[in-house]
Amino acid sequence: MERAHSSQLRKRIGMEQKLIKIFKNTAAGPFLFLGSGFSRRYLGLEDWKGLLSKFCVAGKPFEYYVSSANGNYPKVAALLAKDFNEYWWFAQEYKPSVEIHKSKIEDETSALRIEISSYLATLDQSKAKDSGHFEEVTLLANLNVDGVITTNWDLFIEQLFPEYKTYIGQEELLFQNPQEIGEIYKIHGCSSKPGSLVLTDLDYDSFNEKNTYLAAKLITVFVEHPVVFIGYSISDPNISNLLKAITACIGNENVEKLRKNLIFVQRLSENEDPNISDTYLTIDGIQIPLVLVKTNDYLPVYKAIDSTKRKIPARVLRYCKEQLYELVQSTKPEEKICVVDIDEIESKEDIEFLVGVGVAHQEPQGPSLVGYASIGTSELLGDLIHEDQNYDSEQVLKHVAPRVCKNSPNVPVFYYLRKVGIDSHDQYSMSDYDLDKVVLRDIESFRVNTYRKPFYRNYSLMSMEEILESCTPENSAAYIPFLSRDKIDIDLLKRFLIENERKLDYNISSYASSFRKLASLYDRLKWGW
């Protein structure tokens, strides 16, 4: 048994190393292409049959619809939607929903779309934490992938990557200007817009008519990025149709350029060992090269992606692409240049004029022979949550904090002000410390705007403890600042920060700015006035 376990471990490590090599040999970062199997794995979401069966309430057995549609599930959905529409308007259990949504009904499929969307809204990341794949979910939440493409309707992907910009349906993707980084493409629609769901046979017909245009829009993603498919069968028509359209766009002679860019992750068959191999998918006589990963444990895949992530968050790189100007056009470009810390970039307007974005040099830990000039924000944050460094508070407040505050307000100062006897705004005003950027900071600046809607939609009625139980650490760090002061448990917050201390480091976490904002909020709530 031990020998078999050791063999499995070696195979997983070998798989991870091969994937790392593939990702490192590509200039652009990976995209995830996620299908229904992804939502089944982490949310327990039903398959097509199971999902539609939940809404088979009009009196006819589900098998009636299957036989009437000759097993075609989009056609099943159309037939079911017609009967469901009749039932929905007058059924007692749907009466509250009718009152809320009746003005949004456009046709006989609208009621089914609305109720499917309402059901999917109940499947959030708390389900994923209880899925039995918590370690995978934790790693997923911290990935800094370039983007996500999906045919899924649920909101789990937005919860994993809340700072990414979402495009819903073909129309938004075709007629807007995606930057191919820090974005989610929900090509089959989203439960946040019930009318966008590609649900019935007519929806699929319309989708397939535009598939060539969609493929043309996604060509650079497939040619320049590794695309990791998770939750699809290798023969899934959604994938084969898209790859067929992409092949038609680039020409058969260029298909080989996709080699190593298409990576399919498949579950193992019975008695099959984990393995990774080069193979081909044949579509209409054209052989498309791909890498096939067979495993029941997705951690090696996610670890390989994580090992090659950029230090700059994908959302910041997207803002850069959206708002990049050539400074040489100005006669005095130096007047338009300023340094903006990553912590403070929340929208493209924050970087209107930009030459480059980087992570500030990380200074050595602890005071060196040259004194407090060697201390940086990381050291102050560590001292804040552990209270163990015995720094000279006067030196910190006069020399360290003013220097590091120039780059970001996410610097603990109240802890040190208390140590020198300052415990009110009046006392601070009478002192000669120059820390207004932190001390006078507006409470709104601790909140990341991209998290506002999901917080008020799903978590505003929860306690802090419930949020920590329901969400990934990354999402929790961003949601807690939205809680009212009386709902933030200071002791629990301190424990959370200590447990996630590594995520304050930009070299480790793509969401370090959220954790640093939270630590700064802790400083204010615990030691401020």
C-alpha positions as CSV (number, residue, x, y, z in Angstrom):
1,M,0.0,0.0,0.0
2,E,2.8,2.4,0.9
3,R,4.7,1.6,-2.3
4,A,1.5,2.3,-4.3
5,H,1.0,5.6,-2.5
6,S,4.6,6.6,-3.2
7,S,4.2,5.7,-6.9
8,Q,1.0,7.9,-7.1
9,L,2.9,10.8,-5.4
10,R,5.8,10.6,-7.9
11,K,3.3,10.6,-10.8
12,R,1.5,13.7,-9.4
13,I,4.8,15.5,-8.9
14,G,6.0,14.5,-12.4
15,M,2.7,15.8,-13.8
16,E,3.0,19.1,-12.0
17,Q,6.6,19.6,-13.3
18,K,5.6,18.9,-16.9
19,L,2.8,21.4,-16.7
20,I,5.1,24.0,-15.1
21,K,7.5,23.6,-18.0
22,I,4.6,24.1,-20.5
23,F,3.4,27.3,-18.7
24,K,6.9,28.7,-18.4
25,N,7.6,28.3,-22.1
26,T,4.7,30.5,-22.9
27,A,5.0,34.3,-22.7
28,A,1.4,34.9,-21.8
29,G,-0.4,33.5,-18.7
30,P,-2.9,30.7,-18.6
31,F,-6.6,31.0,-19.3
32,L,-9.1,28.6,-17.6
33,F,-11.9,27.2,-19.8
34,L,-14.5,25.8,-17.3
35,G,-17.4,23.6,-18.0
36,S,-20.3,22.0,-16.1
37,G,-18.1,19.4,-14.5
38,F,-16.3,22.2,-12.6
39,S,-19.6,23.3,-11.0
40,R,-20.5,19.7,-10.2
41,R,-17.2,19.1,-8.5
42,Y,-17.2,22.2,-6.3
43,L,-20.9,23.2,-6.0
44,G,-22.6,19.9,-6.3
45,L,-24.6,21.3,-9.2
46,E,-26.8,18.8,-11.1
47,D,-26.2,17.8,-14.7
48,W,-28.5,18.8,-17.5
49,K,-31.1,16.1,-16.6
50,G,-30.9,16.8,-12.8
51,L,-31.2,20.6,-13.2
52,L,-34.2,20.5,-15.6
53,S,-35.9,17.7,-13.5
54,K,-36.0,20.2,-10.5
55,F,-38.5,22.3,-12.5
56,C,-40.6,19.4,-13.9
57,V,-43.6,20.4,-11.7
58,A,-46.5,20.8,-14.2
59,G,-47.7,17.2,-13.9
60,K,-46.0,15.5,-16.8
61,P,-43.1,13.1,-16.0
62,F,-39.7,14.2,-17.1
63,E,-39.4,11.2,-19.3
64,Y,-42.3,12.6,-21.4
65,Y,-40.2,15.6,-22.3
66,V,-37.1,13.5,-23.1
67,S,-39.0,11.2,-25.4
68,S,-40.8,14.2,-27.1
69,A,-37.5,15.8,-27.7
70,N,-35.7,12.6,-28.8
71,G,-33.2,13.0,-26.0
72,N,-32.1,16.5,-27.1
73,Y,-31.9,18.4,-23.8
74,P,-32.0,22.0,-25.2
75,K,-35.3,20.8,-26.9
76,V,-36.4,19.3,-23.6
77,A,-35.7,22.7,-22.0
78,A,-38.0,24.4,-24.6
79,L,-40.8,22.0,-24.1
80,L,-40.5,22.1,-20.3
81,A,-40.4,25.9,-20.3
82,K,-43.7,26.1,-22.1
83,D,-45.5,24.0,-19.5
84,F,-43.6,25.5,-16.6
85,N,-44.7,29.0,-17.7
86,E,-48.4,28.0,-17.4
87,Y,-47.8,26.5,-14.0
88,W,-45.6,29.3,-12.7
89,W,-48.1,32.1,-13.1
90,F,-50.7,30.5,-10.8
91,A,-48.8,28.1,-8.4
92,Q,-48.8,29.2,-4.8
93,E,-45.2,28.4,-4.2
94,Y,-44.1,30.7,-7.0
95,K,-46.5,33.6,-6.0
96,P,-43.7,35.7,-4.4
97,S,-41.5,35.2,-7.4
98,V,-44.2,36.2,-9.8
99,E,-44.8,39.5,-7.9
100,I,-41.1,40.3,-8.2
101,H,-40.4,39.2,-11.7
102,K,-43.6,39.5,-13.7
103,S,-42.5,42.7,-15.4
104,K,-39.4,40.9,-16.7
105,I,-41.3,38.2,-18.6
106,E,-40.6,38.4,-22.3
107,D,-41.8,35.0,-23.6
108,E,-42.8,31.5,-22.5
109,T,-39.2,30.6,-21.5
110,S,-38.7,33.5,-19.2
111,A,-40.2,32.0,-16.1
112,L,-37.9,28.9,-16.3
113,R,-34.9,31.1,-16.9
114,I,-35.7,33.2,-13.8
115,E,-36.2,30.2,-11.5
116,I,-33.1,28.4,-12.7
117,S,-31.2,31.6,-12.1
118,S,-32.7,32.0,-8.6
119,Y,-31.7,28.4,-7.8
120,L,-28.1,29.0,-9.0
121,A,-27.8,32.0,-6.8
122,T,-28.1,29.7,-3.8
123,L,-25.0,27.8,-4.8
124,D,-22.1,30.0,-3.5
125,Q,-18.6,29.4,-2.3
126,S,-19.8,28.1,1.0
127,K,-21.0,25.0,-0.9
128,A,-17.5,24.7,-2.4
129,K,-15.8,24.8,1.0
130,D,-17.9,21.8,1.9
131,S,-17.3,19.9,-1.3
132,G,-14.4,17.7,-0.1
133,H,-12.0,19.7,-2.3
134,F,-11.4,22.6,0.1
135,E,-7.6,22.5,-0.6
136,E,-8.3,22.9,-4.3
137,V,-10.7,25.8,-3.7
138,T,-8.2,27.6,-1.5
139,L,-5.6,27.4,-4.2
140,L,-8.0,28.3,-6.9
141,A,-9.0,31.5,-5.1
142,N,-5.4,32.7,-5.1
143,L,-4.6,32.0,-8.8
144,N,-3.6,35.0,-10.9
145,V,-4.7,33.5,-14.3
146,D,-5.0,35.9,-17.2
147,G,-8.7,35.0,-17.7
148,V,-11.6,32.6,-17.6
149,I,-13.9,31.3,-20.4
150,T,-16.9,29.3,-19.3
151,T,-20.2,27.9,-20.4
152,N,-21.4,27.8,-16.8
153,W,-24.3,30.0,-15.6
154,D,-23.6,30.0,-11.8
155,L,-21.6,32.8,-10.0
156,F,-18.9,30.7,-8.5
157,I,-16.2,31.9,-10.9
158,E,-17.0,35.5,-10.1
159,Q,-16.7,34.7,-6.4
160,L,-13.3,33.1,-7.1
161,F,-12.1,36.0,-9.2
162,P,-14.2,39.0,-8.0
163,E,-11.8,41.6,-9.3
164,Y,-12.0,40.3,-12.9
165,K,-14.3,42.0,-15.4
166,T,-17.2,39.8,-16.6
167,Y,-18.6,39.7,-20.2
168,I,-21.9,38.0,-20.4
169,G,-23.0,36.2,-23.6
170,Q,-21.6,36.5,-27.1
171,E,-23.0,40.0,-27.7
172,E,-20.9,41.6,-25.0
173,L,-17.8,39.8,-26.1
174,L,-18.3,40.6,-29.7
175,F,-19.2,44.3,-29.5
176,Q,-17.1,45.5,-26.6
177,N,-13.3,45.7,-26.2
178,P,-12.0,42.9,-24.0
179,Q,-8.3,43.2,-23.0
180,E,-7.7,39.4,-22.7
181,I,-6.4,39.8,-19.1
182,G,-8.2,39.9,-15.8
183,E,-11.6,39.0,-17.5
184,I,-14.3,36.3,-17.4
185,Y,-16.1,35.4,-20.6
186,K,-19.5,33.7,-19.8
187,I,-20.2,32.7,-23.4
188,H,-23.5,30.8,-22.6
189,G,-24.9,33.6,-20.4
190,C,-25.1,34.1,-16.6
191,S,-27.7,33.6,-13.9
192,S,-27.3,37.3,-13.0
193,K,-29.1,38.0,-16.3
194,P,-31.7,35.2,-16.8
195,G,-32.5,36.3,-20.3
196,S,-28.9,35.6,-21.4
197,L,-29.0,31.9,-20.7
198,V,-28.3,29.6,-23.6
199,L,-31.0,27.2,-22.6
200,T,-33.3,26.0,-25.4
201,D,-32.7,24.6,-28.9
202,L,-33.4,28.0,-30.4
203,D,-30.8,29.6,-28.1
204,Y,-28.2,27.0,-29.3
205,D,-29.1,27.7,-32.9
206,S,-28.5,31.4,-32.4
207,F,-25.3,30.7,-30.5
208,N,-23.9,28.4,-33.2
209,E,-24.8,30.9,-36.0
210,K,-22.4,33.4,-34.3
211,N,-19.8,30.8,-33.3
212,T,-17.4,31.8,-36.1
213,Y,-17.4,35.4,-35.0
214,L,-16.8,34.3,-31.3
215,A,-13.9,32.1,-32.5
216,A,-12.4,35.1,-34.3
217,K,-12.6,37.1,-31.2
218,L,-10.9,34.4,-29.1
219,I,-8.2,33.4,-31.6
220,T,-5.4,35.4,-29.8
221,V,-6.3,33.7,-26.5
222,F,-5.9,30.3,-28.0
223,V,-2.8,31.1,-30.0
224,E,-0.9,33.1,-27.3
225,H,-2.1,31.6,-24.0
226,P,-2.2,28.1,-22.5
227,V,-5.9,27.2,-22.2
228,V,-6.7,24.7,-19.4
229,F,-10.0,22.9,-19.9
230,I,-11.6,21.7,-16.7
231,G,-15.1,20.2,-16.4
232,Y,-15.6,19.1,-20.0
233,S,-15.5,15.8,-21.8
234,I,-12.9,15.9,-24.6
235,S,-15.7,15.2,-27.0
236,D,-18.1,17.9,-25.6
237,P,-19.8,19.5,-28.6
238,N,-19.5,23.0,-27.0
239,I,-15.7,22.6,-27.2
240,S,-15.4,20.7,-30.5
241,N,-17.6,23.3,-32.3
242,L,-15.5,26.2,-30.9
243,L,-12.2,24.5,-31.8
244,K,-13.6,23.7,-35.3
245,A,-14.5,27.4,-35.7
246,I,-11.1,28.5,-34.5
247,T,-9.3,26.1,-36.8
248,A,-11.4,27.5,-39.7
249,C,-10.2,31.0,-38.8
250,I,-6.5,30.3,-38.5
251,G,-6.3,27.8,-41.3
252,N,-5.4,24.1,-41.2
253,E,-1.7,25.0,-41.9
254,N,-1.5,26.9,-38.6
255,V,-3.2,24.3,-36.4
256,E,0.2,23.1,-35.1
257,K,0.6,26.5,-33.5
258,L,-2.0,25.3,-30.9
259,R,0.4,22.6,-29.7
260,K,1.0,22.8,-25.9
261,N,-1.7,25.5,-25.7
262,L,-4.7,23.2,-25.3
263,I,-4.6,21.3,-22.0
264,F,-7.5,19.1,-21.1
265,V,-7.9,17.9,-17.5
266,Q,-10.0,14.7,-17.4
267,R,-11.0,12.4,-14.5
268,L,-9.5,9.0,-14.3
269,S,-11.3,5.9,-15.5
270,E,-11.5,3.0,-13.1
271,N,-8.1,1.4,-12.4
272,E,-6.4,4.1,-14.4
273,D,-3.3,5.9,-13.0
274,P,-2.6,9.6,-13.2
275,N,-0.8,10.5,-16.4
276,I,-0.1,13.3,-18.8
277,S,0.4,12.8,-22.5
278,D,0.4,14.5,-25.9
279,T,-2.5,13.5,-28.1
280,Y,-4.8,14.8,-30.9
281,L,-8.5,15.6,-31.1
282,T,-9.8,14.9,-34.6
283,I,-12.6,17.2,-35.8
284,D,-13.9,16.8,-39.4
285,G,-10.6,15.1,-40.4
286,I,-8.4,17.8,-38.8
287,Q,-6.1,16.7,-36.1
288,I,-5.8,19.3,-33.3
289,P,-2.8,18.8,-30.9
290,L,-3.5,18.9,-27.2
291,V,-2.1,17.9,-23.8
292,L,-4.3,15.4,-22.0
293,V,-4.0,15.3,-18.2
294,K,-5.7,12.4,-16.5
295,T,-6.2,12.8,-12.7
296,N,-8.7,12.9,-9.9
297,D,-6.6,15.2,-7.9
298,Y,-6.5,18.7,-9.5
299,L,-4.0,20.1,-7.0
300,P,-0.9,19.4,-9.3
301,V,-2.7,21.4,-12.1
302,Y,-3.5,24.4,-9.8
303,K,0.0,24.3,-8.3
304,A,1.6,24.4,-11.7
305,I,-0.5,27.4,-12.7
306,D,0.2,29.1,-9.3
307,S,4.0,28.6,-9.7
308,T,4.1,30.7,-12.8
309,K,1.8,33.5,-11.7
310,R,2.8,37.2,-12.2
311,K,3.5,39.4,-9.2
312,I,1.2,42.1,-10.6
313,P,-2.5,41.3,-10.2
314,A,-4.3,40.6,-13.4
315,R,-6.9,43.3,-12.7
316,V,-4.1,45.9,-12.6
317,L,-2.6,44.7,-15.9
318,R,-6.1,45.0,-17.4
319,Y,-6.4,48.6,-16.3
320,C,-3.0,49.3,-17.8
321,K,-4.1,48.0,-21.2
322,E,-7.3,50.0,-21.0
323,Q,-5.5,53.2,-20.1
324,L,-2.1,53.2,-21.6
325,Y,-0.9,56.5,-23.1
326,E,2.3,57.4,-24.9
327,L,3.9,60.0,-22.8
328,V,6.2,61.0,-25.6
329,Q,3.3,62.9,-27.1
330,S,3.5,65.4,-24.3
331,T,6.1,68.2,-24.4
332,K,6.5,67.9,-20.7
333,P,5.7,64.2,-19.8
334,E,7.4,64.5,-16.4
335,E,4.4,66.6,-15.3
336,K,2.1,63.7,-15.9
337,I,4.0,61.0,-14.1
338,C,3.3,60.0,-10.5
339,V,3.9,56.8,-8.6
340,V,0.8,54.9,-7.6
341,D,1.0,51.9,-5.3
342,I,-0.8,48.7,-6.4
343,D,-2.9,48.9,-3.2
344,E,-4.5,52.1,-4.5
345,I,-5.4,51.0,-8.0
346,E,-9.1,50.0,-8.1
347,S,-10.1,51.3,-11.5
348,K,-8.6,52.2,-14.8
349,E,-9.0,55.9,-13.9
350,D,-6.4,55.5,-11.2
351,I,-3.7,54.9,-13.8
352,E,-4.6,57.3,-16.6
353,F,-0.9,58.1,-17.3
354,L,1.3,55.1,-17.0
355,V,4.7,53.8,-18.2
356,G,5.0,50.8,-16.0
357,V,3.7,49.1,-12.9
358,G,5.8,47.0,-10.5
359,V,6.0,45.7,-7.0
360,A,8.2,47.9,-4.7
361,H,11.5,46.5,-3.6
362,Q,11.0,44.4,-0.5
363,E,13.4,45.7,2.2
364,P,15.2,43.3,4.5
365,Q,13.4,42.3,7.7
366,G,14.1,44.0,10.9
367,P,16.3,47.0,11.8
368,S,19.8,46.6,10.3
369,L,23.0,48.4,11.1
370,V,21.8,51.5,9.4
371,G,18.9,51.6,11.8
372,Y,15.2,52.2,11.1
373,A,15.8,53.0,7.4
374,S,15.7,49.3,6.8
375,I,12.1,48.8,8.1
376,G,9.3,48.7,5.6
377,T,5.5,48.1,5.6
378,S,5.8,44.4,5.8
379,E,7.8,44.6,9.1
380,L,5.3,47.0,10.6
381,L,2.3,44.8,9.6
382,G,4.1,41.8,11.2
383,D,4.7,43.8,14.4
384,L,1.0,44.9,14.4
385,I,-0.4,41.5,14.5
386,H,2.2,39.8,16.7
387,E,3.2,42.8,18.9
388,D,6.7,41.3,19.3
389,Q,9.3,43.5,17.8
390,N,9.7,46.2,20.4
391,Y,10.4,48.9,17.8
392,D,11.0,52.4,19.1
393,S,7.6,54.0,18.4
394,E,9.1,57.5,18.1
395,Q,11.5,56.4,15.4
396,V,8.7,54.5,13.6
397,L,6.3,57.6,13.7
398,K,9.0,60.1,12.7
399,H,11.0,58.3,10.1
400,V,9.6,54.9,9.0
401,A,5.8,55.6,8.7
402,P,6.1,58.9,6.7
403,R,8.5,57.2,4.3
404,V,6.4,54.1,3.6
405,C,3.1,56.1,3.6
406,K,4.2,57.9,0.4
407,N,3.4,54.7,-1.5
408,S,0.3,53.5,0.3
409,P,-2.0,54.4,3.2
410,N,-2.1,50.7,4.2
411,V,0.4,51.3,7.0
412,P,-0.2,50.7,10.7
413,V,0.3,53.9,12.7
414,F,-2.3,53.9,15.5
415,Y,-0.6,51.0,17.2
416,Y,2.5,53.2,17.6
417,L,0.6,56.4,18.3
418,R,-1.0,54.7,21.3
419,K,2.5,53.6,22.5
420,V,3.6,57.3,22.7
421,G,0.4,58.3,24.6
422,I,-1.7,59.7,21.7
423,D,-5.2,58.3,22.0
424,S,-7.4,61.1,20.4
425,H,-7.6,63.2,17.3
426,D,-6.9,66.4,19.4
427,Q,-3.7,64.9,20.8
428,Y,-2.6,63.9,17.3
429,S,-3.3,67.4,15.9
430,M,-1.1,68.9,18.6
431,S,1.7,66.5,17.8
432,D,4.3,67.1,15.0
433,Y,3.7,63.8,13.3
434,D,2.9,64.0,9.6
435,L,0.6,61.0,9.1
436,D,-2.6,62.6,7.9
437,K,-2.7,60.2,4.9
438,V,-3.4,57.3,7.3
439,V,-5.0,59.0,10.4
440,L,-7.5,61.1,8.4
441,R,-8.3,58.3,6.0
442,D,-12.0,57.8,5.0
443,I,-13.5,54.5,6.0
444,E,-14.6,53.9,2.5
445,S,-11.0,53.6,1.3
446,F,-10.7,50.3,3.1
447,R,-13.4,48.8,0.9
448,V,-12.8,47.5,-2.6
449,N,-15.6,48.6,-4.9
450,T,-15.7,45.4,-7.0
451,Y,-16.8,43.5,-3.9
452,R,-19.6,45.9,-3.0
453,K,-22.4,44.3,-5.0
454,P,-21.7,40.7,-4.1
455,F,-21.3,41.7,-0.4
456,Y,-24.7,43.3,-0.3
457,R,-26.3,40.6,-2.4
458,N,-25.1,37.6,-0.4
459,Y,-23.3,38.5,2.9
460,S,-24.6,41.8,4.4
461,L,-26.8,39.9,6.9
462,M,-24.1,37.6,8.0
463,S,-21.9,37.9,11.0
464,M,-18.2,38.1,10.6
465,E,-17.8,34.5,11.8
466,E,-20.4,33.4,9.2
467,I,-18.5,35.2,6.4
468,L,-15.3,33.4,7.4
469,E,-17.0,30.1,7.4
470,S,-18.7,30.7,4.0
471,C,-16.0,32.4,2.0
472,T,-12.4,31.8,0.9
473,P,-9.9,33.9,2.9
474,E,-9.4,36.1,-0.2
475,N,-13.1,37.0,-0.3
476,S,-13.4,37.3,3.4
477,A,-10.5,39.8,3.6
478,A,-12.4,42.0,1.1
479,Y,-15.9,41.6,2.6
480,I,-15.1,42.3,6.3
481,P,-14.4,46.0,5.7
482,F,-18.1,46.3,4.5
483,L,-19.4,45.2,7.9
484,S,-20.5,47.8,10.4
485,R,-18.2,48.4,13.3
486,D,-20.3,46.6,15.8
487,K,-20.2,43.4,13.7
488,I,-16.4,43.2,13.4
489,D,-15.0,40.9,16.1
490,I,-11.5,42.4,16.8
491,D,-10.1,39.3,18.4
492,L,-11.4,37.1,15.6
493,L,-10.0,39.5,13.0
494,K,-6.6,39.3,14.6
495,R,-6.6,35.5,14.5
496,F,-7.7,35.6,10.9
497,L,-4.8,37.9,10.0
498,I,-2.3,35.7,11.8
499,E,-3.6,32.6,10.1
500,N,-3.3,34.3,6.7
501,E,-0.1,36.3,7.4
502,R,1.7,35.0,4.3
503,K,-1.0,36.6,2.2
504,L,0.2,40.0,3.1
505,D,3.2,39.3,0.9
506,Y,2.8,40.3,-2.8
507,N,5.3,37.6,-3.7
508,I,2.9,35.0,-2.4
509,S,-0.6,36.3,-2.8
510,S,-2.4,38.0,-5.7
511,Y,-4.7,39.6,-3.2
512,A,-2.1,41.0,-0.9
513,S,-3.6,44.5,-1.2
514,S,-6.9,43.2,0.3
515,F,-5.2,41.7,3.3
516,R,-3.1,44.8,3.8
517,K,-6.2,47.0,3.8
518,L,-7.8,44.7,6.3
519,A,-4.7,44.8,8.6
520,S,-4.7,48.6,8.4
521,L,-8.4,48.5,9.3
522,Y,-7.6,46.3,12.3
523,D,-5.0,48.8,13.4
524,R,-7.6,51.6,13.2
525,L,-10.3,49.6,15.0
526,K,-8.1,48.1,17.7
527,W,-5.8,51.1,18.5
528,G,-7.5,54.1,16.9
529,W,-10.1,56.5,18.3
